[in-house]
Amino acid sequence: MTEKIAVLTTDAPAPAHTFSQGVRKGNFVQVSGQGPVDPATSEYLFPGDVAAQTTRTLTNVKAIVEASGATFDDVVMLRVYLTKREDFAVMNDAYGAFVLEHTRGDVLPSRTTVFTGLPREEMLVEIDAVAIL
C-alpha cells in the first residue's frame, strides 16, 4: 500500500476548514475545490467577474497540482461548479484559454460542469481536479 500524503503549498489558499488542499496517494492526486482566492491575503478576488475568477481559480488548482509533483498536463479531470447557468459561456472561454495554455499535446482534461450554490456569496466558480502522474 502506498502512503497517503497531504499536498500543501503557499502558492494556493490555505484550506479554511478540515480538509487538505490536495491529497496524493501513489500516482493519484486529488485537488480540493478551489475558488478565486489570493493565497497571500486570503481575499476573494474579482467580484462579479466570472472570467477572472475562473482564471484565478485554475491558477490555484495548478499550484496544488504542481506541489504534488505533477504538472497541469497530468490533470485528467476538472470539475467546475458555477452559481449561474448564464455564466457558462464566459467561464468556458476563460477555462479554455487557461487549459490550452497549460496543456501540451492534443489531449485535454475531461470536465464536468455543475450549477449549484457555493460556500461564499462572492464565489461564482469553484474547481477541483484529479491528476495522475
Order of alpha helices (4+ residues) and beta strands (2+ residues): beta-beta-beta-alpha-beta-alpha-beta-beta
